[in-house]
Amino acid sequence: MPSDRPSDDRASGPLRSEPGALLEHVPVAVFGIDDDDRICYWGPGARDLFGYHATEVLSKPGALLLSGAPGDGPDACSRMAERGRTLGYWRGRLRATHQDGTAFDCGFRVFPMTGVDGRSVVMALASRSDELDRVKTNLVFLDALFETCPIGLVMLDEELRYLHLNQALADIDGLPIDEHLGRRLPEIMITSDGGEYERMLRAVTAEGRSLTGVLVGLRTRGHPDRDRVLSVSFFPLTQAVGTRPGVGGLLVDVTDREQAIAEASAGRRRLALLDRASALIGTTLDVATTAQELVEAAVPDFCDAAVVELVEWMDEREPFEPALPVVTRRIASGTVLPPPATELVSELEVVRYPPGSAIHQMLSTGRPISVPVDHEFMVRTALDATRARLLADSGLVYLLIAPLIARGTVQGIAIFGRSAARPAFTEQDLSLAGELASRAALCLDNARLYSRERNIALTLQRALLPSSLATSPYLRIAHRYLPGSRVTEVGGDWYDVIALPDHRVALVVGDVMGHGVSAAAAMGRLRITARALAPHDQEPDELLTELDLCAQETGIELATCLYIRYDPTNGRTRIASAGHPPPLVLHPDGRVELIDEVLGVPLGVGGRPFRKTEIDLPDGAILALYTDGLIEARGQDIDEGLHALRTELGRASGSLEATADRILARLAPSAPTDDTVLLLARVHRMRR
């Protein structure tokens, strides 16, 4: 309720009307006139419009504010107040006067009210006429603009939800206006820029920065299969009382003009997929893992379902014969579609495609093909009625079949499927699938060749390692050989126990540097040579010298070897080493001793003599020989591994077999990067 008591206009800002009204956008001054036509109330905004403080105008004649127009006379304020009293409400324009003497046109709205003391007061709301005219013109213009403008117009709130848009933008998006309102912009406009478009719009809201003429490549929810280019301009909206902040925008479809950008947008998606596939495919040398990586790279970014099948050729050198069935083995699959698509892609392990199938068509050309899932495809390619029904009910409507060719040989096929929710495969998609298949095929072939070579190396190594070790009543043996994981090639670790004259026994452990068939073959040469030389009663250092010559003559560049000769008649043990990890001795009293006095250079280096040392082993002592795979691991210092081995050996109790198992369980890594040999020997002296 207005009061005739003076108010402090310093705390008063421009009065605004309720949201949505015209005066919401125009500053309004409020003042009151009593029955004597004097100013009795000086309210919000009055000082801003007229320039007076409350103390300067209260109780002064209202004529102070109105200069009057020609013909109005000096008492324009009295006539305005009288109209308010008699009419109950009056509005009009009068000439007003600022404190500095300048005159300006002003719009007034006046109406009577009763003051706190019961007296009548005429309240006046005043605004500059030019401000009122400007806002009226702007609102009329904006209404016409939203109705008839051929470019897209939109208002978004601070969370980028649609508040208002015109029909032109609805047509661009392919959705009715009502389906926009309340939804966030990313739900309607789909970009492939990692969220950069959304971040730009949020910066407009948060920082007040405008965007002008930014080109954006996108698809819309209403046209998910069409690449478009929009020229967008966004600006922060002025926040009125009771309204929320947001952004306004103008969007122009410039797809025809900027088709190159649309193509670049699609190209970026393809390149991004290839980039992800390059990082994902071929992380291991396992065939099944590599095939599954291809599926995971393609689903769901490229397609809705995918399978990888290896072709089971009778002979890889034979050419493809179109008149014969193609037999494949499915090794990887995946889909984002619900059943029965999951059953379709994973049901079969061995697949047999009849002559004339789409698979034969693709293999005849050696290039990817795209086929619709129609009646013709079902008849020519589907295996039986059950699978045809699964395929028909799966939701897949387009298939792209690509050959997996590496080094001139067809390794298998990759089949990619899309549902009706996606567009059909294009020529660019065929090219992309061919690139994916080519990269995957090379990785698959590498894995296949590695598996073949690894199997050959394992077979060779196992054939060259001793099938049974020499036995002696004065020696109890436990031995373990652990090949590296499938990720690593077979190494050249070897060991042997050789019976010598006069009840003596030789223990040998070696390691050829390198992996694969060549390392296994080199290991075999050294083991056979050592077994041939040992019975000639050579000293350990002399035998290593002979092995060094053998290594140099056969091109073995680097190998380590530990040779120990034990005499049970007196317990004397002679040891020589060619760069091999030193042996450990567990004494009957529980003490563990490291014999590291004769660490020589590896075999194959040449030019350096080998030395030997001699120790006495008590009855019941345990010798531990091993290769570096047991004590060396990635991220662990070799001294730490050696300390762990000494600790585990010191806990030995019971049988040697149990001790060997426990040491491997504690020390061998779960995914070893190298072969591991452990040879335990409990010595006994000959009783006289």
N, C-alpha and C positions, 0 to 999 in steps of 0.2 A: 504494500500500500504506500503511495507517495506521501511524503511529509513536507511541511513547510519549514522544517528545520534545515539549516545549512548542512551540506554534505561536503566531504573532502574529495574533490574531484581528482586528486593525484592517484587514488586507487582505482579510478574508474576508467575502463577502456571503452572502445567503441562497442555499442550494443548491437548484437546480431539477433535476427529472428530465428525461429525454429528451422531446423534443417529442411531444405527443399523450397523455402520461400524465397522471393526475390530479394528481400532485404538481408538475407543471409550473406550476400556478397557485397553489401554496401554499409559503410560506417554510419551509425545513427546517433544523433544527439537527442537527449531527453531533458526537458525543462518544464516548470509549472508556472501558471499565471493565476493570481488570485482575483477576487471580485473587483479590486481597484486597478486591475490590469498591470499589477506589479509582479516582478519575478519572485516567486516564493519557493521554488525548488530548482536546484541546478544539478542535474543528474549525469549519468554516464555519457561520455562523448561530447558533452556540451562545450567544454573548454577546447577540445580539438577542432570543433567546427567554428566557434565564434572567437576564440582566443582569450576569453575572460576566465579568471579564477572565480570560485564561488563567492568569496568575500567582496569581489568587485561588482557583482551584479545583483545579489540578493537584496530584495526590497526596492530595487531600481525599476523605473517604468519599463514595460516590455518594448516600448518604442525604441529603446536603445539598440535592439537587435534588428529592427526592420527599417530600412531606409525608404521603402515604398516605391512604387513605380508611378510614372506620370498618370495623374487622375486618381491615384489612391489616397492622396492627402497625407498628412503627417501621422494619422492615427491608424495605420494599417494593422498594427498589433491589436488594437481594441476591436476592430471589425472582425479579425480572425478569431479572437476569443469569444466574441458574441455569437459568431456562427457556430462555434463548438457548443455553446450553452443552449442555443435555440434548436439547432438541428440534431444534436446528440453526437454527430460525427461529421467532420468536414475534412476534405483534403484538397490541396491546390498548391499553386506555385506563387511565391512572393519574392520580392527583392530583399535580400538580407545584407547586414553590414558586419564586417569583421572588426575586431578591436583596432586593427591598424588603419581602418577607414576604407578599406576596399569593399566593394559591393559585389555580390554574386547571386545568381539565381538559386533558389532553394525550394525543395518540395516539403510541404508540411502535412501532417495528419494530426488533427486535434479532436479531443473528446473530453467531456466533463467527468470529474471524479469527486468524491467527498473526502476531505482531509481528516486527520486524526482528531481534530477539534470540532468536526462537524461542518466546517465551512466548505464551500464549493471551490474546487480548483480545476482549471482547464489544463490538461496535460497536452504537451506538444511533442511530436516526434519529427525531427528535421534531418534531411539529407541533402547533399549537394545535387542539383538537378543534372549536372553533366555526368555524375557517377551513376545516377538512376538510369539515364538514357544509355550509357555505355553497357550496363549490365543487361538491360532489356534487349538491346541490339545483339549482344553476344549470345543470349539465350535463344533468341529467335534464329540466329545464324546456326547455333549448334544443333537445334532441333532439325533444321533443314539439312544440315550436313549429315547427320546420322541417317536421315531418311533417304537421301538421294546420292550421297558420295559413292563413287565407283571403287574406291579403295577401302581396305579393311580398317575399321576403327574399333578400339577396344579400351575398356577401363578395367584394371585389375586391382585387387586389394593388396595389402603388404605381403600376404602369403601367396600372391600370384594366382588368386582365384578370380574367375570371370564375374564381373559385376554388371557389365553392360557391353554390348557389341552390336554392330550393324549387320545387315543382311549380306553385304559384300564379303565380310570376313567369314560368316557362316558358310557362304558358298565356297570360299577358298578351302575351308576345313572339311567340307563335305558332311557337315552335321547341322541340324536345326539350332536356332539360337537357344531354345530352352535346354538342349542337351549340353550347352556350354556352362550355363549359369551355376555357380557354386563349385565347379570343378577346377582343379589346378591346371595351369598351362601345360606342364609336362605330360598330363594325361591326354591332352589333345594333340600337341605338337611333339613329334618324335625326332630327336636329333641323334647324330652319331659323333658328337664332339666331346663326349665325356662330361656333359653337364655345363659346358662353358656358356651356352646361351642362357640357361637359368641363372648362372652366377652373374652375368651381365645385368639381367633384369633386377636381381636382388640388390645390386650396387646402386641402381637408379633409386630404389626405395630407401636404402639405408644411408646412402651418401649424397643423394640429391643430384647425381650426375646424369645428364641427358645422353642418349644415344641417337645418332643421326645417320641414316642411310647405311646401316650395317647389313651386309649380305649374309643370309643364313640358309644353308642347305638342310632340308628336313622332309619328313613325311608326316601326314596327319592321320588321326585315328579314323577319320571318315574315308581317307584314300591311302590305306597302308601300303599299296603297291606302286604309288607314284612318287617319284623324287621331284621335289619342288625347290625353287629358290625364291625367298622372300627378301625384299628390301625393307628393313624394319627401323622405325624411329620411336623411341620411348622417352618420356619425360615425367618427372615427379608431379603428382597432383597436389594442388594447394589444399591444406587440411582445414576445413571449416569446423566451427564448434559442433560437437556431436557426431562428426564424421570420422572415418578411418583414413589413414594415409594409404597411398597406393600409387599406381603408375597409369598413365594414358599412353596409347600407342597408335601408330599408323603403320599398316602393313600392306605392301604392294607386291603382287605376284609378278616376278620378273623371270619366270622359268624359261620362257622362250628366248629372252635376251641373254640369260645366263646359263644356258644349257651346259656349257663347259663346267660350271661349278657343280651342277647336279651330277654330271659324270664323274667329276673329281670326288664328290661325296661318296658315290658308290664305289669308286676306285679305292678310296681310303678305307672303306669297310673291308674290301677284299684284301688290301695290303695288311690291314690290321689282323685279319684272320690268318693270312700267311705268316705274319710275324709271330703270332701266338703259336701257330702250328710248328714253326721252326724251333721254337723254344720247348715245345711240349713233346714232339715226336722224336724218338731216337735217344731217349735219356739212358736206355740200357741196351744191352746186346741180347735181349730176350725177345724172341719172335712174337709171342702172345702179348707181352707188355707193349711192344711197339705197335701192334695192330690195334690194341685198345686205346692207345694214345691218339691214333688217327681218328677213331670214333669220337673220343672226347673233344678233339679239336674241332670237329664238324658239327656236333650236336650241343646246343641248339642254335649256334650262331649262323650256321649255313643251312641246316636242314632239321627235320623233326625226328628222323631215324636214320641209322646207318649200320651196315654190317661190313665186315672184312672176311674174305674167304681166300684160302690158299688153293691154287690149282694143283691137283695131284696128277702130274704127267707120268706116263710110263717111262719116258726117257726125255730128259730136258733138251736133247739135241734134235729130237724129232719135230718137224714143223706142225703147226696147228692143222688138224683135219676136221673141216666143217661137217663131214658126214658122220662123225662119231660124237657120242655124248661127252659133255664136259663134266668131270667130277671134281668137286671142290670140298674143302673142309673148313667150316665156319669156326673162326678162332676169336672173333670179337664182335660185339654188338652193343647197341644202346638206342634208347628212344625217350622222348619226353611225352609221348602220347600215352593215353590210358590203355588198358586191355581192350581188345585182344592184340594191340600192336606189340606189347611186350612179349606175348607168347609167339607172335609171328617172327620176330627178329632173333629170338633165342631158342626156338624149339629144336631146330635141326643142327646136327654136328656135321654130317656128311650130306652134301647136296648134289643131285644129279640132274643136269640140265639137258633136255633132249635136243637133237639136231634141229636147226631152224629157230632156236630161241633167241631172245634179245641178247643173251650172253654171247652166242655164236656171232651175231651181227656185230657186236662191239669188238670181239677178238679178231674178226676178219679185217677190220680197218685199223685196229690198234689205237683207236681214239675214243674218247668219251662220247656217249650218246645219251639223249634224253628221250624217255618214252612215257606216254600216259598209261595209267593203270586202267585199261579198258578191256573189252571182251577179247579183242585180238591178242593183247598181251597175256591174258589169262589162258587162252587156248594154246599159245605157242610156248609159253615159258613156265606157267604155274605147274607144279608137279602133280597135284591131284586135286580132287574136289574139296577135300578138307582144307588144304592150304589155300586154294583159290577163295574159299569162303572167308578164311582168316584175313587174307589180303583185302578182300572187298569190304570187310567190316572194320579194318584197322584205321580207316580215315586217311590213308595215303592215297594221293591222286596223281602224283608225279614222281617218277624215278629217274635218277641219273646214274648211269653205270660207267665206271672208269676202270681201265686196266692198270694193274700194278706191274710195270715193266722196268727192269733194271738190268743193265749190261746185256741188253738184247734178249733177255729171257722174261717171259710172263710169269711173275711170281704168284699172282692171284688177281682178285677183283675187289673193288670197293663199290658198294651200292648205297646211294644217298636217296632218301625219300622225303617228300614234302606233303603236307596236308592241304586242304582247300583254303586254309587261313593264310597261306603264303602264295605269292605269285609263282607261275610256272618257271622252270629253269630257263635262263637266257643263254645266249652265246657266251656272254661274259662269265656266267656260272659254269659253263662247260670248260672254259679255259681255266678258271679257278680250280675246279675239281681235278683237271688234268695236272695242274701244278701240285696240288695236295697229294694226289696219287703218286706222282713222280718222286716227290721227296720221301713219302712213306715207303715206296717200293725200294728205294736205295737203302733206307735204314733196315727194312726187312731183309734185304739181300745181305747186307753187312751182318745182321744178326744170324742169318742162316749160315753164311760162310764161317762166321766165328764159331757157331755151335758145331759145325762139321769139323773145323780144325781143332777145336777144343776136344771133341770126342776122339779124334785121331791121336792128339797129344796124350790124352788120358790113357787111351788104349796102349800107346807105345810106352808110356812111362810105367804103367802097371806091368807090362810085359818085361820091361828091363829091370824093375825093382825085384828083389828076391822074393820068390814065392814061399820059401822057407829058409830060415836062418840056421847057421851051424849050431849044433848043440854041444854042450860040454857038461860033465858032472860038476865042474867048478865054476859054473856061470849060470845065473838065472836071468832070463831076458824078458822084457816087456817093450814092445815097439808100437808106435802109432804114426800113421801118415795121414795128414788132413789136406786135401787139395784146396786151392783158393776157391772163392765163390764163383758163380756163373758170370759175374761182372768182370772178373779178371781171367787172364789166360793161365794155363797150367805152367807152373814153374819147373826148375831143374833140380829140386831137392831129392836127395837119395841117401841111402844108408845100407850097411851090410855088416854081417858078422862072419868072419872067416876062420876056419880051423887051421892052426899052424902045427908044425912038428913039435914033439915033446910036450904035448898037452897045452901049448900056448894058444891064445885066441887073440884075433885082431878085431877091433871095433872101428868102423869107418862111417863118418857122416860128411856129406858134401852138399854144395849148393852152386849150381851154374847160374850166373846172372842172366836174366832174360826170361822170356816166356814163350810158350807155344811149342810147336813140333821141333824147332831147331834146338831149344833148350833141353827138351826131353831126349833128343838124339845125342847131344853133347854129354848129358848126364850118363847115358848108356855107355858111351865110349870110356869115360873116366871110371865108371864102376867096373866094367869088364877088365880094363887095364889094371886097376888096383887088385882085383881078384886074381889076375894072372901073376902079378908081381909078388903078392904077399907071401906065398908059400916058399919063395926062394930065400927066406930068412934075412931080408934086408932090414936095416934099421929104419925107423919111421921117417927120419929126415931124408934118407937115401930114397925111400919109396916116393916121397913127395917130389923129389928132384926129377925122378922118372916121369911122374904124372905131369909135372910142369913142361917137360919136353914134349910129351904127348899133346898137351893142350896147345902149345905153340905150333906144332906140326899140323894139327887138325883145324886150326883157326879158332880155337876157343879163347876168346879175349879175356875173360874174367870168370874165375870160379874159386870157391873156397873149399877147404877140405881139412878135416881133423882125423888123424890116424893115431890109434892107441893100441899098444901091444901089451897084453897081460900074461904074466908067467905065474901060474898057480903054485909052482914049487916053492917060491920064496916071496910071492906077493909083489915082486918088482913090476912096475908099470912104466913103460916108456911112451912119451907123448911128443908129437910134432904137429904143428898147425900151419896151414897156408891161409892166413887171414880169416879163419873161422871163429865164431864165438867160442870162448873158452869153456871147457867142461867143468862140471861141479862134482864134488865128492861129499857124500853124506857119511860121516864116520859113525861107528856104532854108538859113540857117546852123544850123538845128536848134533855135533858140530858140522857145519856146512863150509867146505873149503872151495875157493875159486882158483883153478890152475890156469893162470894167465901169464906164465913166464916165457912162452915161446910163440907169441903172436907174430907170424911171418907174413910175407906179402902173398896175395892171391896167386893161384895158378894162372899161367898165361902171361904174366908180367915179365918173368925171366930176369936174369942178371943178378939175383940175390940168393945167397945160400939159405937153406932152412936149418933151424936148430931144433934140438930135442932136449927134453928134460926127463928125469926119472924120479918117481915117487914110490914109496912102499904103501900098498893098500892093505889095511888090516882085514881079517876075516869078517865077512858080513857087511863090508862097506858097499855103498851104492854109487855107481858112476852114472851121471846124467849127461848125455850128449843130445844136441838139439840144433835146429836151424833158426835163423833170425825171425822167421814168421811167428815164433812163439813169444818172443820178447820185444818185438818191434811192432808198433801200431801207430796209425795216424793220430797225431795230437799227443803222443806219449813219448817221452825221452827213453832211449834204449836202456839207460841205467835204471830207470824205474821198473822196466820190464824184467831186467835181470834181478833186481832186488825182490820183485814179486815171486820169481821162480825160486830163488834161494829160500824164501819164506815157505812156499808150498812144499818144496823138497824136504825142508826141516820138519814138516809135520807128517812125513811118511810113516805109516804103520800098517802092518798087515801085508797083503800081497802086493807085488809090483804092478799087477794089472789094475788093481783098484787105485793105486797111487797114480799111474799114468792117466787113468780116466779122470781122476779128480783134478790133476794139473791142467789137462786140456779144458775141462769144464770151467775152471777158474780163470785161465789165462788166454785161451784162444778167443779172438773176437767173433761176434755172431755173424759178421759178414767179412771174413778174412780177405785181405788184399794180396796175400802171398801164401804159398804152400807152407806147411808146417811138418817137421819131423821131430819126434821125441823117442829117444832110445835110452831105456833104463837097464842097468846091468848090476846085479848083486853078485859080488865076487866071493869065492871061497878058496881057501888054501888047501893044497894037497896034504893029507895027513900021512906022516911017515911011520 
